[in-house]
Amino acid sequence: MAQVALAWVLKNPVVSAPIVGATKTRHLTDAVAALDLTLTADEIAALEDPYTPRLPTFF
């Protein structure tokens, strides 16, 4: 799941930099593996489909 999430973040031009808080070696392994993962248009659509855009709220 982490690899897919990071692969989506890396392809998304709106996100400028993911925050990777690695506390275990496997976290870094997943982060690096995400660089080699290419999501198809159908996979991206399936990931984004449940999202409902909302207007920003300010404090």
ABEGO torsion letter per residue (X at the ends): XAAAAAAAAAABAABABBBBBBABAAAAAAAAAAAABBBBAAAAAAAAAABBBBBBBBX
